[in-house]
Amino acid sequence: MALLFNGGLKKGSGIISSIVKERKMLNLKPVKKIVFKFDPFDDGCLTVRKFMWHFNIRTVLKTNPLCSVKTEIVCDRSEPVVDVSLANGESVLFKTRNLNELELFQLFNKHITTLAPKEEANATEVKTKTATAGKKGKKK
């Protein structure tokens, strides 16, 4: 006996759409340098590798073209970490062994993205040519 199909297929509001939503909020303006450090033979490195992949997307990199993104691959069974150096001289270290990708995005947005300066809407109006300024004198 087969199950009947009731309804259409739609994109669920699961973890992937939550990750995409968090990624759209990323802002690297207060960041000077990001270092992803992990051991590929460690069980917990998959979260850092997936998180690192999102930082190579063009829209994220455009938020701060001067931000340096580095990867350190070590073979000493150390804990996977993300070290963020801020422009004001401070440093934030995310230890990611027991975090999933969504939690890492939420922590990054909570502690780093909130430091970005607020963008103000430009209140300057676009000046257009007036009717008299755009016309040249008539030739006689």
Secondary structure as GFF3:
##gff-version 3
##sequence-region A 1 140
A	DSSP	alpha_helix	15	24	.	.	.	ID=ss1
A	DSSP	beta_strand	31	38	.	.	.	ID=ss2
A	DSSP	alpha_helix	45	54	.	.	.	ID=ss3
A	DSSP	alpha_helix	58	61	.	.	.	ID=ss4
A	DSSP	beta_strand	68	73	.	.	.	ID=ss5
A	DSSP	beta_strand	81	86	.	.	.	ID=ss6
A	DSSP	beta_strand	91	95	.	.	.	ID=ss7
A	DSSP	alpha_helix	101	111	.	.	.	ID=ss8
A	DSSP	three_ten_helix	113	115	.	.	.	ID=ss9
A	DSSP	alpha_helix	131	134	.	.	.	ID=ss10
###
